[in-house]
Amino acid sequence: MDLRRLTCFLAVAEELNFSRAAQRLHMSQPPLSQQIRLLEQEMGAQLFERSRRAVALTPAGLLLQDKARQIVELHQQAGELVRMAANGLAGRLRIAFTASVPLFDDFSAMLREFRSRHPQVELDLQHMTTGEQIAALTAGQIDIGFMRPSPTFRIPVPIREQTLWRDELKLALPAAHAKAAAGDALALSGLADQPFVLHPAVLGGGLHEHILALCSEAGFVPRIAQPARETSTMLALVAAGLGLSIVPSVYERICPPGVVLQPLADAARHSRIALVSMQHAASPCVPMFWQLLG
């Protein structure tokens, strides 16, 4: 269905006068009449009752009027959205984050500020490990990532990154554990014989690799008594006495009763959260997000 013919039809339907409709469309009357005839042929129905004194819509014309108005409005809205998307003012931004990221107040503040600046951009949020984010970025499956790379992990060159926040890893012990009462920084080397509750090995580069590197520097491979994918589950299992764990200090905000987070004395305990995207991102919304950093 020709959009120009529908526009001509709507002008005549609203004016109920071919001369005024032609003036409104900035065209002469004969081409307008031709467009209406062609539309009637296409529809297989007469759309207007014409007389020397008046023009009126037929029942078929009345039915088409509502549908034609919807089609023209949708076309206009689609064009506006496409123009906005081309300028990064509309569209969809796919954001991935590691499990600890929502515990940082600045994370929700960034999302809130972005939505305030760009209300037409839809945010698609999903949880991914650091390694999964790297794979998803390079495959074009996400646009922005908030990741926790281990100190030895090198983010690939095509990916842009900037450190946002820093914290450190702490030892999670059952409150009844003998070493929980002292409150002093603990060296991992003195815990080699202890059972641990840790994340399972997943696509590399993040917290799990950092913990293994810490233990390796302390001279041992941790004995994993119970794997757990979610850090909140790990802490619950520590509270149950199934073992020790190592978690980011930001988890102090949601640490359950029965668990004590103790500082580590190991030098490699420091960790960071980085914002990442492809250097030359396809989505025009990505530079808009980076602008939040000033």
C-alpha positions as semicolon CSV with decimal commas, in nm:
position;residue;x (nm);y (nm);z (nm)
1;M;0,000;0,000;0,000
2;D;0,147;0,331;-0,115
3;L;0,208;0,568;0,177
4;R;0,170;0,878;-0,043
5;R;-0,175;0,763;-0,156
6;L;-0,278;0,709;0,205
7;T;-0,157;1,060;0,292
8;C;-0,364;1,201;0,005
9;F;-0,665;0,997;0,114
10;L;-0,641;1,124;0,472
11;A;-0,620;1,486;0,358
12;V;-0,938;1,449;0,149
13;A;-1,111;1,249;0,424
14;E;-1,040;1,522;0,679
15;E;-1,113;1,821;0,455
16;L;-1,402;1,658;0,259
17;N;-1,299;1,893;-0,019
18;F;-1,053;1,810;-0,297
19;S;-0,949;2,172;-0,351
20;R;-0,865;2,236;0,016
21;A;-0,692;1,898;0,044
22;A;-0,476;1,980;-0,259
23;Q;-0,376;2,314;-0,106
24;R;-0,289;2,141;0,221
25;L;-0,067;1,893;0,036
26;H;0,090;2,168;-0,180
27;M;-0,019;2,002;-0,504
28;S;-0,273;2,068;-0,777
29;Q;-0,614;1,900;-0,773
30;P;-0,584;1,670;-1,081
31;P;-0,285;1,470;-0,944
32;L;-0,467;1,441;-0,610
33;S;-0,777;1,305;-0,779
34;Q;-0,559;1,058;-0,969
35;Q;-0,400;0,933;-0,644
36;I;-0,745;0,874;-0,494
37;R;-0,862;0,685;-0,806
38;L;-0,550;0,465;-0,795
39;L;-0,609;0,393;-0,425
40;E;-0,972;0,300;-0,495
41;Q;-0,856;0,064;-0,769
42;E;-0,603;-0,090;-0,531
43;M;-0,866;-0,131;-0,257
44;G;-1,132;-0,254;-0,497
45;A;-1,384;-0,020;-0,336
46;Q;-1,518;0,333;-0,374
47;L;-1,390;0,548;-0,088
48;F;-1,575;0,876;-0,151
49;E;-1,924;0,978;-0,264
50;R;-1,869;1,274;-0,496
51;S;-2,121;1,532;-0,607
52;R;-2,100;1,890;-0,729
53;R;-2,186;2,017;-0,383
54;A;-2,018;1,775;-0,142
55;V;-1,767;1,497;-0,083
56;A;-1,848;1,226;0,174
57;L;-1,679;0,909;0,289
58;T;-1,838;0,579;0,195
59;P;-1,858;0,302;0,460
60;A;-1,541;0,157;0,307
61;G;-1,376;0,498;0,328
62;L;-1,471;0,537;0,694
63;L;-1,317;0,199;0,770
64;L;-0,996;0,284;0,584
65;Q;-0,965;0,625;0,752
66;D;-0,882;0,484;1,096
67;K;-0,639;0,225;0,961
68;A;-0,470;0,473;0,727
69;R;-0,418;0,719;1,013
70;Q;-0,253;0,444;1,222
71;I;-0,026;0,343;0,933
72;V;0,088;0,699;0,863
73;E;0,149;0,770;1,234
74;L;0,347;0,446;1,274
75;H;0,558;0,539;0,972
76;Q;0,631;0,881;1,120
77;Q;0,715;0,733;1,462
78;A;0,942;0,471;1,305
79;G;1,129;0,736;1,110
80;E;1,178;0,946;1,422
81;L;1,301;0,646;1,623
82;V;1,547;0,550;1,348
83;R;1,686;0,905;1,340
84;M;1,717;0,906;1,719
85;A;1,885;0,564;1,718
86;A;2,137;0,681;1,458
87;N;2,234;0,958;1,700
88;G;2,243;0,730;2,005
89;L;1,925;0,887;2,146
90;A;1,713;0,573;2,113
91;G;1,760;0,202;2,067
92;R;1,887;-0,068;2,301
93;L;2,204;-0,090;2,509
94;R;2,306;-0,441;2,620
95;I;2,496;-0,430;2,951
96;A;2,658;-0,724;3,132
97;F;2,797;-0,722;3,485
98;T;2,964;-0,957;3,730
99;A;2,780;-1,062;4,045
100;S;2,936;-0,808;4,283
101;V;2,881;-0,502;4,062
102;P;2,521;-0,422;4,175
103;L;2,652;-0,392;4,533
104;F;2,840;-0,074;4,437
105;D;2,616;0,232;4,483
106;D;2,774;0,401;4,182
107;F;2,646;0,124;3,953
108;S;2,280;0,204;4,013
109;A;2,366;0,576;4,005
110;M;2,520;0,537;3,657
111;L;2,217;0,349;3,524
112;R;1,982;0,606;3,675
113;E;2,178;0,896;3,522
114;F;2,190;0,729;3,180
115;R;1,814;0,670;3,182
116;S;1,760;1,032;3,284
117;R;1,972;1,159;2,994
118;H;1,846;0,910;2,735
119;P;1,493;0,793;2,828
120;Q;1,432;0,646;2,481
121;V;1,721;0,397;2,514
122;E;1,616;0,055;2,644
123;L;1,864;-0,106;2,886
124;D;1,908;-0,483;2,856
125;L;2,093;-0,602;3,169
126;Q;2,237;-0,948;3,228
127;H;2,481;-1,122;3,461
128;M;2,802;-1,261;3,309
129;T;3,143;-1,361;3,440
130;T;3,446;-1,162;3,326
131;G;3,545;-1,425;3,072
132;E;3,192;-1,452;2,939
133;Q;3,183;-1,075;2,891
134;I;3,503;-1,079;2,684
135;A;3,358;-1,350;2,460
136;A;3,021;-1,171;2,431
137;L;3,184;-0,836;2,347
138;T;3,396;-0,979;2,068
139;A;3,095;-1,171;1,932
140;G;2,881;-0,855;1,930
141;Q;2,635;-0,998;2,185
142;I;2,674;-0,716;2,442
143;D;2,771;-0,349;2,416
144;I;2,901;-0,263;2,764
145;G;3,054;-0,473;3,041
146;F;3,127;-0,423;3,410
147;M;3,390;-0,686;3,491
148;R;3,628;-0,788;3,767
149;P;3,951;-0,892;3,588
150;S;4,218;-1,072;3,786
151;P;4,551;-0,884;3,829
152;T;4,722;-1,111;3,575
153;F;4,443;-1,100;3,317
154;R;4,519;-0,890;3,010
155;I;4,211;-0,747;2,843
156;P;4,240;-0,789;2,462
157;V;4,356;-0,481;2,268
158;P;4,034;-0,423;2,064
159;I;3,851;-0,370;2,394
160;R;3,843;-0,030;2,562
161;E;3,861;-0,039;2,942
162;Q;3,870;0,194;3,240
163;T;3,892;0,111;3,609
164;L;3,584;0,233;3,795
165;W;3,612;0,108;4,152
166;R;3,862;-0,076;4,370
167;D;3,819;-0,305;4,668
168;E;4,006;-0,605;4,806
169;L;3,947;-0,972;4,860
170;K;3,872;-1,089;5,213
171;L;3,865;-1,427;5,383
172;A;3,517;-1,549;5,479
173;L;3,519;-1,769;5,789
174;P;3,245;-1,926;6,001
175;A;3,197;-1,707;6,309
176;A;3,289;-2,006;6,526
177;H;3,624;-2,059;6,350
178;A;3,929;-2,026;6,575
179;K;4,085;-1,755;6,356
180;A;3,766;-1,546;6,333
181;A;3,798;-1,394;6,678
182;A;4,136;-1,225;6,640
183;G;4,035;-0,972;6,373
184;D;4,393;-0,954;6,242
185;A;4,491;-0,979;5,876
186;L;4,547;-1,344;5,788
187;A;4,805;-1,492;5,553
188;L;4,666;-1,757;5,318
189;S;4,979;-1,967;5,364
190;G;4,854;-2,060;5,711
191;L;4,525;-2,193;5,574
192;A;4,652;-2,449;5,323
193;D;4,495;-2,739;5,514
194;Q;4,148;-2,579;5,531
195;P;3,851;-2,678;5,309
196;F;3,723;-2,402;5,078
197;V;3,388;-2,312;4,925
198;L;3,461;-2,147;4,588
199;H;3,315;-2,076;4,246
200;P;3,349;-2,359;3,994
201;A;3,604;-2,308;3,717
202;V;3,436;-2,108;3,440
203;L;3,543;-1,910;3,136
204;G;3,856;-1,737;3,264
205;G;3,981;-1,398;3,363
206;G;3,788;-1,307;3,677
207;L;3,743;-1,367;4,047
208;H;3,799;-1,745;4,040
209;E;4,136;-1,702;3,867
210;H;4,235;-1,427;4,112
211;I;4,163;-1,656;4,409
212;L;4,358;-1,945;4,257
213;A;4,651;-1,711;4,190
214;L;4,643;-1,590;4,552
215;C;4,652;-1,948;4,681
216;S;4,928;-2,040;4,436
217;E;5,143;-1,751;4,561
218;A;5,078;-1,879;4,915
219;G;5,214;-2,217;4,809
220;F;4,906;-2,437;4,780
221;V;4,609;-2,538;4,564
222;P;4,283;-2,489;4,755
223;R;4,090;-2,802;4,845
224;I;3,739;-2,724;4,727
225;A;3,496;-2,899;4,959
226;Q;3,191;-2,751;4,788
227;P;3,161;-2,548;4,465
228;A;2,893;-2,277;4,444
229;R;2,816;-2,053;4,147
230;E;2,665;-1,763;4,343
231;T;2,871;-1,576;4,602
232;S;2,565;-1,545;4,826
233;T;2,543;-1,926;4,823
234;M;2,912;-1,950;4,908
235;L;2,863;-1,728;5,212
236;A;2,564;-1,932;5,327
237;L;2,772;-2,251;5,304
238;V;3,053;-2,084;5,500
239;A;2,798;-1,995;5,769
240;A;2,698;-2,363;5,772
241;G;3,059;-2,457;5,845
242;L;3,136;-2,631;5,514
243;G;3,459;-2,438;5,465
244;L;3,626;-2,101;5,415
245;S;3,590;-1,874;5,116
246;I;3,747;-1,565;4,959
247;V;3,513;-1,287;4,847
248;P;3,530;-0,918;4,749
249;S;3,503;-0,682;5,045
250;V;3,190;-0,523;4,895
251;Y;3,004;-0,834;5,014
252;E;3,030;-0,697;5,367
253;R;2,706;-0,518;5,276
254;I;2,511;-0,845;5,256
255;C;2,720;-1,081;5,467
256;P;2,487;-1,324;5,650
257;P;2,497;-1,383;6,027
258;G;2,745;-1,651;6,120
259;V;3,011;-1,531;5,874
260;V;3,310;-1,309;5,950
261;L;3,503;-1,134;5,671
262;Q;3,867;-1,111;5,774
263;P;4,135;-0,900;5,599
264;L;4,404;-1,084;5,403
265;A;4,772;-1,003;5,452
266;D;4,861;-1,118;5,099
267;A;4,985;-0,839;4,872
268;A;4,784;-0,957;4,570
269;R;4,451;-0,918;4,751
270;H;4,357;-0,594;4,573
271;S;4,085;-0,613;4,308
272;R;3,906;-0,376;4,071
273;I;3,592;-0,329;3,864
274;A;3,647;-0,216;3,504
275;L;3,408;-0,070;3,247
276;V;3,465;-0,222;2,902
277;S;3,337;-0,198;2,545
278;M;3,477;-0,255;2,199
279;Q;3,709;0,027;2,087
280;H;3,493;0,085;1,780
281;A;3,147;-0,009;1,906
282;A;2,871;-0,052;1,649
283;S;2,600;0,094;1,874
284;P;2,594;0,476;1,889
285;C;2,460;0,438;2,245
286;V;2,800;0,316;2,369
287;P;2,980;0,655;2,350
288;M;2,681;0,805;2,530
289;F;2,739;0,566;2,819
290;W;3,111;0,647;2,835
291;Q;3,019;1,016;2,864
292;L;2,886;0,939;3,214
293;L;3,249;0,921;3,327
294;G;3,311;1,281;3,222
